[in-house]
Amino acid sequence: MSKKTKIAVPSVPFDEPAHRLFAAGADFRLADVDPTAKPGYLGDKKTGAVDLAGVGAALGDLQERFFAASRAGAPHKILLVLQGMDTSGKGGIVRHVVGTVDPQGVSHHAFKAPTAAEAKRDFLWRIARQLPKSGYIGVFDRSHYEDVLIHKVRELSPAEEIERRYGAINDFEQNLADKNTTIIKVMLHISKDEQRARLSERLEREDKHWKFNPGDIDERAYWDDYMGAYEAAIQRTDTAAAPWFVVPADRKWYARLAVATLLREALEAIDPQWPAADFDVDEQRRRLAAS
């Protein structure tokens, strides 16, 4: 049997592990999180880019082992849930963090408003259809949480239904965890001023017009309501099986480094190993030499 190999991963100068640094935890209050801050990190944008490259290289190795191990029967999956207000940087996380690993081991889905057919079913039905398989990192750019956030803010569902959904989400995520899925739920927390600046940039640059949605300005009128909805959702669904991590996101480079480190730590905890060969290596070397 092959000996387990610990993977050497470049250190990142956070004061403490990211899964503790960004954990919502008990008595969470969103107002306590400064979107402009970079807690636990002493570097700047320049050093952040260097550190992100190092973590990205480590992620590439870890994810390849993770994918390979599943081919030999390892049952583990990872689900990265990205939530945040419009322009919070979810797309940048997908490109600059998830994009550092082999795409064959990634499944990505961005949940929009449900179709008429989906709306006739339970809100978790379409979510369950997009869950990652063993060996995959699944990424949800928005998720089942839209069905409590928007529904609470816009009063699309009665209060009792929102309460039911909190419980249904907890049961759903516990079941995933029980079936070897590591769940990483991240809220990218930006300030209202930073969102204005990012929307303004999309209006000023022709290459960003395709990203602009006039409805984003309409939603700004509900900013405080959304902050309350996020706080309530995090408080009600932060569990040991599926904890929430709230990342200050006014600095895009910092948010990317934080999420990359959370993902790295999750893979390290799984500790994936290269599967042992199911053939005689020496024999195959001899055959190859003779061919």
C-alpha positions in Angstrom: 0.0 0.0 0.0 1.3 3.4 -0.9 2.4 5.8 1.9 0.3 8.8 2.4 2.0 12.0 1.2 1.4 15.3 2.9 1.3 18.1 0.4 3.6 21.1 0.9 1.6 24.3 0.5 3.1 27.8 0.5 2.1 29.7 3.6 -0.1 32.8 3.4 0.6 35.5 6.0 -2.9 35.6 7.5 -2.8 35.9 11.3 -4.8 32.7 11.6 -6.4 30.1 9.5 -8.9 31.5 7.0 -11.7 29.2 8.1 -11.5 30.9 11.6 -10.7 34.4 10.4 -13.8 34.7 8.2 -16.2 32.4 10.1 -19.6 34.1 10.8 -19.9 32.2 14.1 -22.3 32.7 17.0 -24.0 36.2 17.5 -23.0 37.2 14.0 -23.8 40.8 13.0 -23.1 42.0 9.5 -22.5 45.5 10.7 -19.4 44.2 12.6 -17.7 43.3 9.2 -15.9 46.3 7.6 -16.1 45.8 3.8 -13.0 47.9 3.3 -10.8 46.0 5.8 -8.3 43.2 5.2 -8.3 41.4 8.5 -5.4 39.0 9.2 -3.3 40.2 6.3 -0.3 42.5 6.6 0.5 42.8 2.9 -0.8 45.0 0.1 -2.2 44.5 -3.4 1.3 43.7 -4.8 2.1 41.1 -2.2 -1.4 39.8 -2.4 -0.9 39.0 -6.1 2.3 37.0 -5.3 0.5 35.1 -2.5 -2.5 34.4 -4.7 -0.2 32.9 -7.3 1.4 30.7 -4.7 -1.9 29.5 -3.3 -3.2 29.0 -6.9 -0.2 26.7 -7.6 -1.0 24.7 -4.5 -4.7 24.5 -5.4 -3.8 23.1 -8.8 -1.8 20.3 -7.2 -4.4 19.6 -4.5 -7.3 19.6 -7.0 -5.5 17.2 -9.3 -5.0 14.8 -6.5 -8.6 15.3 -5.4 -9.9 14.5 -8.9 -7.5 11.5 -9.3 -8.4 10.0 -6.0 -12.1 10.0 -7.0 -11.3 7.8 -9.9 -10.1 5.2 -7.4 -13.3 5.5 -5.4 -12.7 8.4 -3.0 -16.2 9.9 -2.3 -15.4 13.5 -1.5 -16.9 16.5 -3.2 -16.6 20.3 -2.5 -19.3 22.8 -3.0 -18.3 26.5 -3.0 -21.3 28.8 -2.7 -20.7 32.4 -3.6 -23.2 35.0 -2.6 -23.1 38.8 -2.5 -24.6 41.9 -3.9 -24.3 42.7 -7.6 -20.7 43.6 -8.5 -19.4 42.0 -5.3 -16.8 40.0 -7.3 -18.3 36.5 -7.7 -17.2 36.4 -11.3 -13.7 37.4 -10.4 -13.5 34.6 -7.8 -14.5 32.1 -10.5 -11.9 33.4 -13.0 -9.0 34.1 -10.7 -9.4 31.5 -8.0 -11.4 28.5 -9.4 -9.7 29.3 -12.7 -6.3 28.2 -11.3 -7.4 24.5 -11.3 -8.0 22.0 -14.1 -11.5 22.8 -15.5 -12.2 19.1 -16.0 -12.6 18.8 -12.3 -14.9 21.8 -11.8 -18.7 22.1 -12.3 -20.0 25.7 -12.3 -23.6 26.9 -12.3 -25.0 30.4 -12.0 -28.6 30.3 -10.8 -30.9 32.9 -12.3 -34.6 33.5 -11.6 -36.4 30.1 -11.8 -38.1 29.2 -15.0 -41.9 28.7 -15.0 -41.4 24.9 -14.8 -38.8 25.2 -11.9 -41.1 27.6 -10.0 -43.8 24.8 -9.8 -41.4 22.6 -7.8 -39.8 23.0 -4.4 -37.0 25.6 -4.5 -34.3 23.1 -3.8 -35.2 20.8 -6.7 -33.1 22.7 -9.3 -30.2 23.0 -6.8 -30.0 19.3 -6.2 -29.7 18.7 -10.0 -26.5 20.7 -10.1 -24.6 19.2 -7.2 -20.9 18.2 -7.9 -19.9 14.6 -8.4 -17.1 12.8 -6.4 -13.8 14.5 -7.1 -15.3 17.7 -8.4 -15.3 21.2 -7.0 -18.8 22.5 -7.6 -19.3 26.3 -7.7 -22.6 28.0 -7.3 -22.6 31.7 -8.4 -25.7 32.6 -6.5 -27.6 29.6 -5.1 -30.6 28.4 -3.1 -30.0 31.4 -0.9 -31.6 33.7 -3.5 -34.9 32.0 -2.5 -34.7 33.4 1.0 -32.8 36.7 0.2 -34.8 38.2 -2.7 -38.0 36.6 -1.4 -37.6 38.2 2.0 -36.6 41.7 0.6 -39.2 41.8 -2.2 -41.9 39.9 -0.1 -42.3 37.3 -2.9 -43.1 34.7 -0.2 -44.8 35.0 3.1 -42.7 35.1 6.3 -43.7 31.6 7.3 -42.4 30.2 4.0 -39.1 32.0 4.4 -38.8 30.4 7.9 -39.6 27.0 6.4 -36.9 27.5 3.8 -34.2 28.2 6.4 -35.0 24.8 8.0 -35.1 23.1 4.6 -31.7 24.5 3.7 -30.2 23.3 6.9 -31.6 19.8 6.4 -30.5 19.8 2.8 -26.9 20.9 3.6 -26.6 18.5 6.5 -27.5 15.7 4.1 -24.8 16.8 1.7 -22.3 16.9 4.5 -23.3 13.4 5.6 -22.5 12.2 2.0 -18.9 13.5 2.0 -19.6 17.0 0.6 -17.5 19.8 2.1 -19.6 23.0 1.9 -17.9 26.4 1.7 -20.4 29.2 1.9 -19.0 32.7 1.2 -20.6 36.1 1.4 -18.6 38.7 -0.5 -19.4 41.8 1.5 -19.0 45.1 -0.3 -20.0 48.6 0.7 -22.7 50.6 -1.0 -20.1 53.2 -2.1 -17.9 50.5 -3.6 -20.8 49.1 -5.5 -21.6 52.6 -6.9 -18.0 52.9 -8.1 -18.1 49.5 -9.8 -21.4 50.2 -11.5 -20.0 53.6 -12.6 -17.0 51.8 -14.2 -19.3 49.5 -16.1 -21.1 52.6 -17.5 -17.9 54.4 -18.4 -16.2 51.6 -20.2 -17.6 50.1 -23.4 -16.0 46.8 -22.7 -18.0 46.7 -19.4 -21.4 47.7 -20.8 -22.3 44.0 -21.3 -22.0 43.5 -17.6 -24.3 46.4 -16.7 -27.9 45.7 -15.7 -30.2 48.7 -15.1 -32.0 46.7 -12.5 -28.9 46.8 -10.3 -29.6 50.5 -9.7 -33.2 49.6 -8.7 -32.0 47.1 -6.2 -29.8 49.7 -4.5 -32.9 51.2 -3.1 -33.3 48.1 -1.0 -29.7 48.0 0.2 -30.5 48.1 3.9 -33.2 45.5 3.4 -30.7 43.2 1.7 -28.2 43.6 4.5 -30.9 42.6 6.9 -31.8 39.6 4.8 -28.2 38.5 4.5 -27.7 38.8 8.3 -30.9 36.8 9.0 -30.0 34.1 6.4 -26.4 33.7 7.8 -27.7 33.6 11.4 -30.3 31.0 10.6 -28.1 28.7 8.3 -24.6 28.9 9.8 -24.1 25.4 11.0 -21.2 23.1 11.8 -22.0 21.1 8.7 -22.2 24.1 6.4 -20.6 27.2 8.0 -20.7 30.7 6.5 -17.6 32.8 5.8 -18.0 36.5 5.4 -15.2 38.1 3.4 -14.6 41.9 3.1 -14.7 42.5 -0.6 -14.1 46.2 -1.3 -10.6 45.1 -2.3 -11.0 42.5 -5.0 -7.4 41.2 -4.6 -8.0 40.6 -0.9 -11.3 38.8 -1.4 -9.7 36.5 -4.0 -6.8 35.6 -1.7 -9.2 34.9 1.1 -11.5 32.6 -0.9 -8.5 30.8 -2.4 -7.2 30.2 1.0 -10.5 28.9 2.3 -10.6 26.5 -0.7 -7.0 25.4 -0.1 -7.7 24.7 3.6 -10.8 22.6 2.6 -8.7 20.5 0.3 -5.9 20.1 2.8 -8.4 18.9 5.4 -9.5 16.2 2.9 -5.8 15.4 2.2 -6.3 13.7 -1.2 -3.8 11.2 -2.3 -2.6 9.9 -5.6 -4.3 6.5 -6.2 -2.0 3.5 -6.3 -1.5 1.9 -9.7 -3.7 -1.1 -10.4 -1.1 -2.7 -12.6 2.5 -3.9 -12.3 4.5 -0.8 -13.0 7.8 -2.7 -13.6 6.2 -5.0 -16.0 4.7 -2.1 -18.0 8.1 -0.4 -18.0 9.6 -3.6 -19.6 6.8 -3.8 -22.1 7.2 -0.1 -23.1 11.0 -0.5 -23.5 10.5 -3.5 -25.8 7.8 -1.9 -27.9 
